[in-house]
Amino acid sequence: MTTYHFTGIKGSGMSSLAQILHDVGHHVQGSDKSEFFFTEKPLHERGINVYEFEQADITAEMIVIAGNAYPDSHPELEKARTAGAEIIRYHTFLGNYMSQFTSVAVTGAHGKTSTTGLLSHVLNVYSPTSYLIGDGTGNGLADAENFVFEACEYRRHFLAYHPDYAVMTNIDFDHPDYFTSKEDVFSAFQEMASQVKKAIFACGDDDDLLKITASVPVIYYGIKSGNDFQATSIEKTPDGTTFDVMIRDEFYHRFHIPMYGDHTIQNALAVIALCHFEEIPAEAIAKGLSTFGGVKRRFTETFKDARVLIDDYAHHPTEITATIQSARQKYPDKEVIAVFQPHTFSRTAKFLDEFADALSKADKIYLCEIFASAREAQGELTIHDLQKLTPNSAILSESDVSPLLVHEDAVFLFMGAGDVQKFQQAFEKLI
């Protein structure tokens, strides 16, 4: 039996892939930094050994899957090379692995994780589906017919994939440490579109996606008129969102989702359109949508008396706006408190004004020090630069989260792609 060793196994996609390979019967192990990260919990639950870097024995018989965050010169990869082990990059391995299934790549600047989770859940209601979600969740089924996976545009890694279907949620300028402009991002998505085998499902509410061309059908979904799949008669309540779906102006079905915000309607429409294309009955789609429990770090709620604490991955101005909108729909009578930890210095610098504008939609804002990523350890910018531009904001330190106590009947949005959870954990202990 082949042993797969993951270098950087705590990475969100890496952890998910390790879980899938374990679930279908392979021997899996991996290594990473010693710090605890939420993506490692399902690894431990499966009994997958997680070592510190360079502490694991790597032999020639192993296949080493290398995380994209670590260069070829990383000491452990050098060690594996010396041992004679085969080394393959995460995105290359995933591109090869998915060829045995009906594959669906979910991509976009925002909404990838939530849409991947929702689509895999709904498909599983009808036929066995393996999935890889970017929240560190993976599930492999030995009899899987479908494979749904999150496909990240960063460094054009998704060009390693040639899926049967692609869902494109939106195009936006992000990852300024790699992409030079929104036009550069579009060119990556256009190239990805040329690699899809059967059909593309794209959000027609996004002007840039309307420009996508492909040799396969491009089916548009959205809230605006003119989409092939359009949501109408939308009803938003604290219990969720209900809407009719029109297929090219003809009524199809009325659906309910236990989710909040316009972006969740769009995500659901993507799922409905793809499932309809695959001839899945509307009743099965509706059942799947109504029973979806969400994904990790996407509006994940904890209740402390009158306070609601929400953990969310939002780390781009567009995502912050959507998260605040969701909170106001579900909790219309509560004060909305934003606790935001910027992720990477380059992103913070590029979108400084946009971050300030998005955060201002909350009633009160608390800012945490900028999180330095593995690929970008330092920068000249500080959190005080954002604080100066953001009205009604204050700096929050992990050692003293007591300023949050003045908000008693409130919903707290702990937002960021780093380790903003530590601020929530400190606040829970203080409460």
Buried (B, 14 or more C-beta within 10 A) or exposed (E): EEBBBBBBBBBBBBBBBBBBBBBBEBBBBBBBEEEEBBBBEBBEEEEBBBBEBEEBEBEEEBBBBBBBBBEEEBEBBEBBBEBEBEBBBBBBBBBEBBEEBBBBBBBBBBBBBBBBBBBBBBBBBBBEBBBBBBBBBBBBBEEBEBBBBBBBBBBBBBBBBBBBBBBBBBBBBBBBBBBEEBEEBBEBBBEBBEBBEBBBBBBBBBEBBBEBEBEBEBBBBBBEEEBBBBBEEEEBEEEBBBBBBBBEEEEBBBBBBBBBBBBBBBBBBBBBBBBBBBEBEBEBBBEBBBEBEBBBBBBBEBEEEEBBBBBBBBBBBBBBBBBBBBBBBBBEEBBBBBBBBBBBBBBBBBBBEBBBBBBBBBBBBBBBBBBBBEBBEEEEBEBEBBBEBBEEBEBBEBEEBEEBEEBEEBBBBBBBBBBBBBBBBBBEEEE
